[in-house]
Amino acid sequence: MARQPGAPRRWLSGFGNLEWRTDERAYASLLDALTRDRLEVEAVEREMQATGRRSLADVQEAQQRAERDELAEARRELDVFRAAMADVHKRGGHEGKAEVPYDSRDPAESAAADVLIQYLVRPGYAEVRTEEPNPKQYVYYIRVDWQRLRTLAQQQGHPLPL
């Protein structure tokens, strides 16, 4: 189930270009690609964990269900993702290389950190460092690999507007 080298694959059940306004397409396409990258890594892990008690076909069926669910969740989070991307870009400094802090006590910052970690950090397009200044209060410092992210967006046919 691992991705083959070559042209990027687009899922027919994914976001689809015609459903989105022109200003949303780049983010929808990027979010779709990031979700697919993460799911493909998880698929390989699931296949490796397949045992005699659970057939590879069952594992693959479960993966397809997970893919549909994850894409639906990503679709619902498009606005939060877009706002978080604009924020991390704006606060990341002139070249976007600075760590950007997100305080878990602020609901908006916590939501932004969650979506950035889910879609950028997990598939390796950003890094996060966490501090706990007080018990159960966290500050997440996120640094985005903008070059790698822009390359992915370009491969999807929708360059990032940031």
C-alpha positions in Angstrom: 0.0 0.0 0.0 3.1 2.2 0.1 3.2 5.0 -2.4 5.1 4.3 -5.6 7.7 6.9 -6.9 6.5 9.2 -9.7 3.7 11.6 -10.1 1.7 12.5 -7.0 -1.5 10.4 -6.7 -4.8 12.1 -6.1 -7.7 10.4 -4.5 -11.0 10.6 -6.3 -12.7 10.5 -2.9 -10.5 13.3 -1.7 -11.1 17.0 -1.8 -11.7 17.6 -5.5 -10.9 20.9 -7.2 -14.4 21.8 -8.3 -15.9 21.9 -4.8 -13.6 24.7 -3.5 -13.4 28.4 -4.1 -10.3 29.4 -6.0 -8.7 30.9 -2.8 -9.3 27.6 -1.0 -7.9 25.1 -3.6 -4.3 25.4 -2.6 -5.0 24.7 1.0 -7.5 21.9 0.3 -5.0 20.3 -2.1 -2.2 20.6 0.4 -4.2 19.3 3.2 -5.2 16.3 1.1 -1.6 15.6 0.2 -0.5 15.9 3.9 -3.2 13.6 5.0 -2.3 11.0 2.4 1.4 11.2 3.3 0.6 10.5 7.0 -1.9 7.7 6.1 0.5 5.9 3.8 3.1 5.7 6.6 0.4 4.4 8.9 -0.7 1.9 6.3 2.8 0.4 6.0 2.9 0.1 9.8 -0.4 -1.6 9.9 0.6 -4.1 7.2 3.8 -4.9 9.0 1.7 -5.6 12.1 -0.6 -8.0 10.3 -0.5 -11.4 12.0 -1.9 -14.8 11.3 -5.0 -13.8 13.4 -5.7 -10.9 11.1 -5.4 -11.2 7.3 -3.7 -8.6 5.2 -7.0 -8.1 3.4 -8.7 -7.2 6.7 -5.8 -4.8 7.5 -6.1 -3.2 4.1 -9.9 -2.8 4.5 -9.4 -1.2 7.9 -6.9 1.2 6.3 -9.4 2.2 3.6 -12.0 3.0 6.2 -9.4 5.0 8.1 -8.5 6.9 5.0 -12.1 7.9 4.3 -12.6 9.0 7.9 -9.3 11.0 8.0 -10.1 12.7 4.7 -13.6 13.7 6.0 -12.0 15.0 9.2 -9.4 17.0 7.2 -12.2 18.5 5.1 -13.9 19.7 8.2 -10.7 21.3 9.5 -9.8 23.2 6.3 -10.7 26.7 7.7 -8.7 26.0 11.0 -5.8 24.7 8.9 -5.8 27.7 6.6 -5.8 30.1 9.5 -3.1 28.2 11.4 -0.9 28.2 8.2 -1.3 32.0 7.8 -0.5 32.5 11.5 2.6 30.3 11.6 3.8 32.0 8.4 3.2 35.5 9.7 4.8 34.9 13.1 7.7 32.8 11.8 9.8 35.8 10.9 10.9 37.2 7.5 12.1 33.9 6.1 9.7 31.8 8.2 12.5 29.9 10.0 11.7 31.0 13.6 9.9 28.7 16.0 6.4 30.0 16.7 5.0 29.5 20.2 1.5 28.3 20.8 0.1 28.4 24.3 -2.3 25.6 25.3 -4.1 28.0 27.7 -5.3 30.1 24.7 -8.1 28.1 22.9 -7.3 29.6 19.5 -3.6 28.9 19.8 -4.3 25.4 21.2 -6.5 24.7 18.2 -3.9 26.0 15.8 -1.1 23.9 17.4 -3.3 20.8 17.2 -4.0 21.2 13.5 -0.3 22.1 12.7 0.9 19.1 14.7 -1.6 16.8 13.1 -1.0 17.8 9.5 2.5 19.2 9.4 4.5 17.7 12.3 3.3 14.1 12.1 4.2 13.6 8.4 7.5 15.5 8.8 6.8 18.9 7.3 7.4 20.7 10.6 9.0 20.2 14.0 7.6 20.8 17.4 9.3 21.4 20.7 7.2 21.4 23.9 7.7 23.2 27.2 5.6 22.8 30.4 5.9 26.1 32.3 3.3 24.9 34.8 1.7 21.5 35.4 -0.7 20.7 32.5 0.1 24.0 30.7 2.1 23.6 27.6 3.7 25.8 25.1 4.3 24.2 21.7 7.1 25.7 19.5 6.5 24.9 15.9 9.0 25.4 13.0 7.7 24.7 9.5 9.9 23.3 6.7 8.5 25.9 4.2 10.7 24.7 1.3 9.6 21.1 1.6 6.0 22.2 2.1 6.1 24.5 -0.9 7.5 21.7 -3.0 4.6 19.4 -2.0 2.1 22.1 -2.8 3.7 22.7 -6.2 3.5 19.0 -6.9 -0.2 19.1 -6.3 -0.6 21.8 -8.8 -1.5 24.6 -6.4 1.4 26.7 -5.1 1.0 28.0 -1.6 -0.2 31.7 -1.5 2.0 32.4 1.5 
